[in-house]
Amino acid sequence: MTTTCANCGGPVRFKDRFSVNCVCTHCGSMLVRVDDYTRALGTVADMPDDNSPLQTGATGKYDGKAFEVVGRLKVQYHSGMWNEWYLYFANDTIGWLAEAQGFWMLSFPAKDNPPIPPLSELKLGKWQKLAGIEYIPIDFKKITYAGIEGELPFRLAPEDQATVVDLAGQHQRFATLDYPKGEEAPRLYLGRYVHFDSLNLHNLRSLHGWKF
């Protein structure tokens, strides 16, 4: 879908039909898609620089399915930051590739809207069944979205906050529960740890000392 920025009038293209938010590449406004036009939510601050090899427009493959990186969230918490890369797959599904402390974690929204427990019911070290699989909470974080780039599948404004719960499962499985601050419903993502080289990535950033 191609439309115009509600702030500067520049052309805006949504590559992913699921995308709700988009950052205008011309003026840096955060836009929300409403039918066939956009509404500006504010201006996005410059993305904090890092040494990530990924960038929007990079492509790859997972489990035989091609994807493109169409967005990024820079997530901040009390001990630092990490990247969440938004992926749009050729089979019309979406996923997230988290990049944190040298680990790569690929997850997908839980299917069929399984029940999500209230945040107050989750306890460190206490097993919790999610989408029919047992996971154990290992970390609770209060986060702020410090940077937004490209497209997103849900409405988000600069500096929005949430509580995130990381849960570990067996056989390299993990789950993430996002509890946004405000009236947005919590979100459940299920995934696995992956190796960077296994994703067959192309169109990566040029970084000094890296060879791809």
VOGU-3710 file (C-alpha; in Angstrom, 3 decimals, decimal comma):
1> mtttcancgg> 0,000/0,000/0,000  1,291/3,466/-0,933  -0,113/6,601/0,689  1,134/10,006/1,889  2,530/11,261/5,181  -0,022/13,199/7,226  2,742/15,550/8,381  4,907/16,353/5,329  2,911/14,915/2,415  5,786/12,684/1,302
11> pvrfkdrfsv> 5,106/9,231/-0,162  4,810/6,393/2,352  4,780/2,721/1,421  3,590/-0,065/3,707  5,251/-3,297/2,527  3,367/-5,472/5,002  -0,426/-5,646/4,903  -0,411/-6,284/8,682  1,471/-3,058/9,457  -0,377/-0,446/11,478
21> ncvcthcgsm> 2,427/2,011/12,265  5,153/3,379/10,048  7,925/5,968/10,427  8,045/8,474/7,566  11,513/8,355/6,001  11,185/12,009/4,904  10,311/13,802/8,156  10,598/11,159/10,900  6,927/11,289/11,920  5,313/8,233/13,475
31> lvrvddytra> 2,253/7,458/11,374  -0,731/5,241/12,050  -2,598/3,765/9,095  -6,327/4,470/9,001  -7,981/2,864/5,953  -6,179/4,448/2,964  -4,659/7,472/4,736  -2,307/8,162/7,659  -2,449/10,113/10,917  0,657/11,529/12,602
41> lgtvadmpdd> 1,320/10,549/16,246  4,471/12,602/16,802  8,092/12,768/15,740  10,424/9,847/16,360  13,826/10,558/17,889  16,936/9,471/16,016  17,604/5,748/16,421  20,457/5,172/18,903  23,430/3,880/16,938  24,816/0,388/17,503
51> nsplqtgatg> 26,908/-2,206/15,726  24,075/-4,415/14,557  24,670/-6,036/11,158  20,929/-5,953/10,453  18,974/-3,130/8,853  15,518/-2,603/7,390  15,507/-4,018/3,878  17,675/-7,006/4,807  16,329/-10,366/3,652  16,727/-13,916/4,873
61> kydgkafevv> 15,167/-17,341/5,173  13,920/-19,428/8,095  12,496/-22,936/7,901  12,446/-22,646/4,112  10,411/-19,409/4,135  11,821/-16,097/2,865  11,410/-12,908/4,882  12,284/-9,215/4,774  13,200/-6,990/7,718  10,607/-4,184/7,548
71> grlkvqyhsg> 10,873/-2,551/10,994  12,786/-2,239/14,230  12,168/-1,409/17,868  15,034/-0,247/20,070  14,003/-1,421/23,544  15,464/0,205/26,657  15,458/-1,100/30,231  17,454/-0,400/33,397  20,505/-2,412/32,267  20,745/-1,360/28,635
81> mwnewylyfa> 19,068/-1,809/25,246  18,320/-4,462/22,664  16,885/-4,629/19,134  13,630/-6,214/18,055  13,521/-6,617/14,261  10,096/-6,972/12,632  9,997/-9,604/9,866  7,478/-10,019/7,057  7,470/-13,509/5,542  6,687/-14,412/1,931
91> ndtigwlaea> 3,885/-16,723/3,113  2,101/-13,670/4,567  3,052/-14,247/8,210  4,996/-12,016/10,594  7,731/-12,614/13,134  10,273/-10,909/15,381  14,029/-11,394/15,558  15,441/-10,235/18,896  19,113/-9,302/19,063  20,435/-9,130/22,611
101> qgfwmlsfpa> 23,846/-9,743/24,199  25,072/-11,816/21,275  21,972/-14,043/21,145  19,408/-14,220/18,332  15,842/-15,236/19,155  13,128/-15,686/16,531  9,504/-15,628/17,650  6,006/-15,473/16,215  2,681/-14,240/17,616  0,801/-17,076/19,283
111> kdnppippls> -1,916/-18,517/17,070  -5,622/-18,828/17,852  -5,559/-16,235/20,669  -4,707/-18,537/23,599  -5,564/-17,250/27,079  -2,911/-14,959/28,570  -2,586/-14,864/32,363  -2,677/-11,569/34,243  0,766/-10,212/35,027  0,051/-10,613/38,750
121> elklgkwqkl> -0,227/-14,412/38,366  3,284/-14,871/36,966  6,069/-15,706/39,410  9,774/-16,313/38,889  10,505/-20,042/38,851  6,846/-21,086/38,735  5,911/-23,093/35,624  3,185/-21,595/33,455  1,323/-23,252/30,591  1,031/-21,030/27,493
131> agieyipidf> -0,549/-22,240/24,252  -0,384/-25,794/25,611  3,362/-25,731/26,427  5,040/-25,342/29,818  7,364/-22,361/30,327  9,053/-20,909/33,372  9,348/-17,131/33,964  13,001/-16,110/34,265  12,906/-12,314/34,043  10,582/-9,325/34,408
141> kkityagieg> 11,518/-5,987/32,797  9,945/-2,551/32,663  10,817/-1,244/29,209  10,584/1,906/27,108  10,581/1,938/23,313  13,544/4,273/22,806  13,656/4,040/19,010  11,267/3,098/16,225  12,120/2,472/12,576  10,162/1,258/9,566
151> elpfrlaped> 6,841/-0,559/9,994  5,130/-2,145/13,005  2,105/-4,470/13,308  0,565/-2,604/16,253  0,001/0,993/17,288  2,916/2,500/19,153  3,915/6,056/19,998  7,442/7,268/20,821  8,464/6,562/24,436  5,577/4,148/25,080
161> qatvvdlagq> 6,223/1,733/27,948  5,438/-1,886/28,805  6,305/-4,733/31,144  7,954/-7,719/29,455  8,195/-11,222/30,900  10,778/-13,649/29,485  9,981/-17,345/29,878  12,186/-20,355/29,136  11,041/-23,704/27,775  12,641/-26,976/26,793
171> hqrfatldyp> 14,592/-27,676/23,570  15,669/-24,042/22,994  12,080/-22,815/23,189  11,173/-19,516/24,799  8,124/-17,295/25,223  7,710/-13,560/25,681  4,727/-11,814/27,233  4,285/-8,089/26,566  1,988/-6,139/28,870  1,695/-2,625/27,365
181> kgeeaprlyl> 1,055/0,296/29,653  -2,483/1,527/29,071  -5,457/-0,195/27,482  -3,670/-2,288/24,838  -4,154/-6,054/25,280  -1,135/-8,170/26,324  0,703/-10,024/23,550  2,225/-13,520/23,556  5,124/-14,573/21,335  6,550/-18,091/21,044
191> gryvhfdsln> 9,905/-18,932/19,535  13,353/-20,504/19,568  16,963/-19,432/19,798  18,625/-19,397/16,368  22,131/-19,044/14,947  22,831/-15,902/12,929  24,411/-17,867/10,068  21,386/-20,156/9,785  19,137/-17,281/8,638  20,839/-16,873/5,234
201> lhnlrslhgw> 20,793/-13,081/5,554  21,516/-10,646/2,731  21,677/-6,849/2,303  23,311/-6,405/5,700  25,029/-3,276/6,985  28,668/-2,768/6,148  30,546/-2,872/9,464  34,251/-2,528/10,006  35,801/-5,907/10,822  32,721/-7,933/9,783
211> kf> 32,642/-10,226/6,774  29,307/-11,596/5,549
//
